[in-house]
Amino acid sequence: MAAPLHFTRKVQILVNSTDKDFVYATIGKLMEWQGLCRRCANLIYTHQFVQEQIKDMVYLTEGIRLKVADHNKDTDGMLVSSRTNSTYKILTAKFKGELPSSIYNNLNNQLAATFMQEKALYYTGERSIKNFRRSIAMPFSAECIRQLNENHEARYFAFTLFGIPFKTYLGSGYDDKRDLLREVASGTLKMATSYLKVEQRKVFLLATFVREKELHLLREDIIAEASLSMEHPLTVKIGKHTYTIGSKEEFLYRRLAIQAARQRVQASVGMNRAGHGKKRKRKPLEHYHHLEKDYIAHKLHLYSRRLIDICLKNQAATLILTGQQEKEEIAKTETFILRNWSYAGLKNLIAFKAAKAGITLIVE
């Protein structure tokens, strides 16, 4: 049976209270938790690194340089528990009561596993030990989200997390966040370990959902070959048939037009009427703040969805992105292509949608 698909959606959430003092204090508490989470992450990596390197510290006596292993499982081991549990004990001793245990427990499990995957690079000196930022996302178990329900009149979802009442702010976008949360509330969709993050005093929920892969009738002998180019964002060949998705005029020229319009507005900002400092002067510029980003995101989703639909229609079980690595190397030397063509973003969306549909993706 195929492994389930995990995917994440970023949802802005608000403290569900009309008491401004409570809202202010709650956001301050979340920011404090985020700072503690950063300290936890740095402690985990520091201790994991020391445990990995201690056997090579030749300046220690032979009696000290024992095997870094659980003493209960190995008589030569110097640890009283497993390596993952050793850092968990440190976090519990330092942060219990200050930070929810679900956060530092999930953080410890994730970072300990990540360190073991990367330790060879640290040992050879190819990578330096990580230093985590203040903007670190705080992981927590899905069970911590309680009483999730939809307010149909106000069009938001309310829930409690660590005893704090929250509500979602989904805006007027036509994405799938509302439908996904509705499925979770009804019990037809499950959530996995998710994340909480504070950015510029705004709170975001990085909700991770778990869905079984879609079942489609695909044929192993049918292979789709797709290529990314300047003339067409995507060109697909399946057998004798060739499909083109999007065009240079539609994608690139529209993007350049948005950039040019933003530059014209930006050049005239200094001549705008003042009031309330720079906020009033820069007000016309705010319209373009996310305009290009939103346009590109919409187009890339549209192109990748169209590509997967073509593969499913033709029952292609394998999708090959031909010459992609060569194109990415060329894009690194061509600033214009790297800035405007979004190869990486389109490739990531294709990979996600292909995995969801059960199509094998090969990047050449």
N, C-alpha and C positions, 0 to 999 in steps of 0.2 A: 504494500500500500504506500502511495506517495506521501512524503512528509507534508504536513500542513503549511500553508503560506502565512508568514508573518509580515504585516505592513503597518506603517505608522502614519498618523495624521496629527498635525499640529493645530490645536484648538485653543483659542484665547478664553480664559475663564476669569470671572469676577467674583469677589467676595460677596456672597448673597446676604447683604445687610444694608439697612438704611442708616445705620450708625456710622458716621464718618470717622469717629475716633477708633471704633473697632476695626474698620477697614484699614485705616492707616497703621494701626498696631499689628494687624495680621500680616500685611505686606512686609512690615519691618521684621516680623518673626520669620517669614519665609526667606527673606534675604539673609537673615542670620543663619538659618539652616543651610542655605546654599554655601555660605562661607565655611561652616563646619564640615559640609560635605567635601569641599575642596581640601580641607585639612585631612580628612579621612583618606581621600584618594592618594594624597602625597605620602601619608604614613604607610598605606598598604604597599605602594610601590617601593618605598624606601626599605621596609622590612623584608619584602620579598627579594629585593636585590641583594641585601646583606646576607640573607640566608643562602642565596645562590652562590655568593662569592666567598663566603667564610672558609670554605674548604681549601681555597687557593691562597689564603692569607698565610704565607710562609713564616711570617714573623710571630705567629702564635705557637704555643707549645703543642706537642703532639697530642697531649691529653685534651686540649681545647678543640683542636681541629677534627672533631668527630664527624660522622655522616649526618647531613641535614635530613633527618627523617623522624617519624614518630617512634619514640622509644618503646612504646607498647607493641609495635610491629617489628622493630629492628633493634636488637640489643645494643648496636653501635650508634643508634640514633640519639641526637641531643635534644630533640623536641619532645614535649610532654603531650603533644597532639599533632594533628596533621598540619601542613603548612597553611592551608586555607583557614583552619580553625585557630591557628596561632595568631594571625592578624585580626581575626574576629574577636579574640579575647582582648587584644589591645584596644580595639575600638569600643568594646563594651565597657572596659575600665575607664576610658577617657570621656566617652560621649553618652553613656546611658543616662537618660533623664533630660539631656540637652537636645538630642536629635532622635526622631522616631527610629526604633530598632529596625523597622522594615527597610528604611533607607540605607543605613550602613551595612545591614546584612546583605541586601541585594548588591550594593556597591562592592562589597568585599568578594562575593562570589564571582561577579563579572570581571573585576580587575585581576583577581588571582588567576583566573582561567586565561585572561588575555596575556598576563605576564608569562605564563608557562609557554604560550605560543610564540612569544617574541624573545624569550630569554637567550636563544642562540645568537640573535643580533646584538644583544647587550654584551654577551660573553666575548664576541669577536671585535667589539668596538665599532660596529657599523652603525649603531644607533645609540644615542644617549638616553639616559633614563628620563621618563616623561615628567613634566612639571605641569600640573593641572591648573586651569584658569578659574577665576571667580565665577565665570558664567557656566560652570559645570551643571549638567542636568542631574537631578536627584531621582534615582530609580526607586520604585516601590512596587509591592505585589498588587496584582489586580484586585485582590480581596479587600484592599484598603478603601476602594471606592464603594460606598454604601448608599442605599436609598436613591438610586438613580431613577429619575422619573421625568417625564416630559410635561412641560407647561404649554398646552396647545394654544392658549390665548396669547401669551407673551412670546411664544415661539423660542423657548430656551429649555435646556435640560438642567435640572437641579440635582445635586448630590452632596454628600459629605465626604471629606478626605482628612483623616487624622483629627476628626471632630470639628473641622472647619467647614461651614456651609459655603458651597460654591454654586455658580450658575454659568452656563456657557454663553459666549458671545460669538455667534456664528455668522453674523452679517447677512448680506443679501446675495452672497455668491451661490452659484449653481454647482456646488461640489457634492461629494457623497458623505460628508461628515454627519449631516443630520440623519441620513438613512442608516448609517453604521451605528450611531448612538441609539437609534430607535430599535435596531435589532438587538443590541446589548440589553436594553431595558426590557425587551420582551423575552429574553433568554435564548434567542435563536443564534446569537453570535457571542463568542467568548473573547475576553481580553487577556493579554499576557502582561508580563512586567512592563510597566509604563514609566513615564518620567514627568517630573515637575520642574519647571524652569522659570526664573524671573529675569526679565530683560527690560531695563529702564523702568522699573517699578510696574511693569505689566507682567501678569502671570499667565503662563502657557502650560497646557497639558499636552504632552507628547504621548498620545494614546496608541498603544500597540494592539492590533486586532489579530485574531487567529481564524483563518478560514481554510476549509478544505479546498484543494485544487479542483478547478473545473474539469469535467469529464467531456472530452470531445472525441469523435471518431476520426482518428488520424492514421495516415498510411506512412510506414517507415520508408517506403521506396520513393516518396515524393519529397523533394528538397527545394526550398525557396532560397534564392540568392538575392540579397539586398545590398545596395551600395549607397553611400552618402556622397553627394556631390554639390557643387556650387549652382548648377543649373536647376536641379531638382533636389529638395531635401532628401527624398528617398526614391530609388528606382528598384523595382522588384521583378525578378525573372523566375517564373515557375514553368518548366517545360518550354513550350513554344510561346507562352504568353509573357508579355512585358507590361508592367503597370508603373506609372509615375504618380507620386504623391506630392502635392504641393508644387510651387514654382518659385523661381528666383524673385520675380516681381511681387508675388504675394508675400513672401517671407522676408527677404533681405531688404527690399526697397521700402517696405512699410516700417521696418525697424529703423532704417536710416532716417526716414521721415520723422519718426518720433524723436530721435536723437537731435536732428536739426531744429525741430520746434522747441525742444527743451533748451538748446543752446541760445536761441533767439530770446526766449523768455528770460534766461539767466543773465544775458547781456544787458537787459533793460531793468533788472531788479533795482539797481541803484537809483533809477529815475522814478520809481514808484512812490506814492504817497506814504509817508511814515505814520507811525502810531503804534503804541505798545512795542517799541523797540523794533527789532528786525522781523518780528512775526508778521506784521502787516505788509512790509515790503516784499517778503518772500512768499506771500499767500498765493500769487499766481503760479509760482514754481511748484507748490505742493501737489498740484494736479498731475504733474509729470513724475512724481516721486516713485510710484510703483507702476506707472503706465506701461513702460517698456517691459518690465519684468513680468507683469501679468499677461501681456500680449504674447510674449515668448512662451510662457508656461502653457497658455491655452493652445498655441499652435503645436508645440511639441507633444502634448497629450493627444491632440487630434491626429497628428501624423503617425504616432506610434500605435494608436488604436486602429487606424485605418490599415496599417501594415499587418497587424495580428488578425484583423478581420479577413484580409485577403488570404493569409495563410490558412485560416480555418475553413474558408470557403473552398479552397483547393485541397484541403485535407493534408497539408504539408506538416509532417512531424518534426522536421528539422529546418531551422532558419540559420543561414550563414551570412554574416556581415563581411563582405569581401573587401580586402584592401584597407580595412579600418585602421590598423596599426600604422600603416604607411601614411595615411591621411592625417592621423594625429601628430606624427612626427613633423610633417610639413606645416601643420597648423601652428606648431610651437615656434617656427621661424617666421611665420607670416602673421604679424600683429593684427592685421585687418580680419583675417579668417578666424583667428583665435578669439577676437573680441566679439565678432558678429555671427558666427555660424553655429555655435552651441552643439558641437559634435558630442561632447561628453554627456550633456543633459539628455539628448535624444537617445544615446546608447543606453543610458541607465533606465530610461522609461521603457525602451524596447525589452531590455532584460527582465524587468519586473513583470510586464504584461505577458511576455512569452512564458515565464515560469508559472504564472497564474493560469495560463491556458494549457499547460503541459507540453509546450513546444520546446525542444532542445535548441539552445542558442550557441552558435560557434562564432567566435570573433577571430578573423584572420588578419 
